[in-house]
């Protein structure tokens, strides 16, 4: 592993750690605001899916599989069709 690969890996590890922290913060906030409401399980599942989707998109962008502009264009196309 050369220096560039090591630095890239460290950057990826840091980004994933930051994303995990954000995920935990969002979960905590969601739990605090939805306590006692009907449909909490369904809301929790939806939130989990949204968070995982966001993490997946960020990872794909970070790895260069898709650009943020390409993803935004896909979302815009989807919204126009509905």
C-alpha positions as CSV (number, residue, x, y, z in Angstrom):
1,X,0.0,0.0,0.0
2,X,1.6,3.3,-1.1
3,X,1.2,6.6,0.7
4,X,-1.7,7.8,-1.5
5,X,-3.7,4.6,-0.8
6,X,-3.0,5.0,2.9
7,X,-4.2,8.6,3.0
8,X,-7.2,7.7,0.9
9,X,-8.1,4.9,3.3
10,X,-7.7,7.2,6.3
11,X,-10.0,9.8,4.6
12,X,-12.6,7.1,3.9
13,X,-12.4,5.8,7.5
14,X,-12.9,9.3,8.8
15,X,-15.8,10.0,6.5
16,X,-17.5,6.8,7.5
17,X,-16.9,7.6,11.2
18,X,-18.5,11.0,10.7
19,X,-21.5,9.5,8.9
20,X,-22.0,7.0,11.7
21,X,-22.0,9.9,14.2
22,X,-24.6,11.7,12.1
23,X,-26.7,8.6,11.9
24,X,-26.6,8.1,15.6
25,X,-27.5,11.8,16.2
26,X,-30.5,11.5,13.8
27,X,-31.7,8.3,15.4
28,X,-31.5,9.9,18.8
29,X,-33.4,12.9,17.6
30,X,-36.0,10.8,15.9
31,X,-36.5,8.6,19.0
32,X,-37.0,11.7,21.1
33,X,-39.6,13.3,18.9
34,X,-41.6,10.2,18.0
35,X,-41.9,8.7,21.5
36,X,-45.4,7.5,22.1
37,X,-46.7,8.1,18.6
38,X,-48.7,5.4,16.6
39,X,-46.8,3.8,13.8
40,X,-43.4,4.3,15.5
41,X,-42.1,1.0,14.1
42,X,-43.0,1.9,10.6
43,X,-41.6,5.4,11.0
44,X,-38.4,3.9,12.4
45,X,-38.1,1.5,9.4
46,X,-38.6,4.3,7.0
47,X,-36.0,6.5,8.7
48,X,-33.6,3.6,8.7
49,X,-34.1,3.1,5.0
50,X,-33.6,6.8,4.2
51,X,-30.4,6.9,6.3
52,X,-29.0,3.7,4.7
53,X,-29.9,5.1,1.2
54,X,-28.1,8.4,2.0
55,X,-25.0,6.5,3.2
56,X,-25.0,4.3,0.1
57,X,-25.2,7.4,-2.2
58,X,-22.4,9.2,-0.3
59,X,-20.2,6.1,-0.6
60,X,-20.9,5.7,-4.3
61,X,-20.0,9.4,-4.8
62,X,-16.9,9.1,-2.7
63,X,-15.7,6.1,-4.7
64,X,-16.3,7.8,-8.0
65,X,-19.0,5.4,-9.2
66,X,-21.5,8.3,-9.7
67,X,-21.1,12.0,-9.4
68,X,-23.3,14.2,-7.2
69,X,-24.5,16.0,-10.3
70,X,-25.5,12.7,-12.0
71,X,-27.4,11.6,-8.8
72,X,-29.1,15.0,-8.7
73,X,-30.2,14.7,-12.3
74,X,-31.6,11.2,-11.6
75,X,-33.6,12.6,-8.7
76,X,-34.9,15.6,-10.8
77,X,-36.0,13.2,-13.6
78,X,-37.9,11.1,-11.1
79,X,-39.7,14.1,-9.6
80,X,-40.8,15.3,-13.0
81,X,-42.4,12.0,-13.9
82,X,-44.6,11.9,-10.8
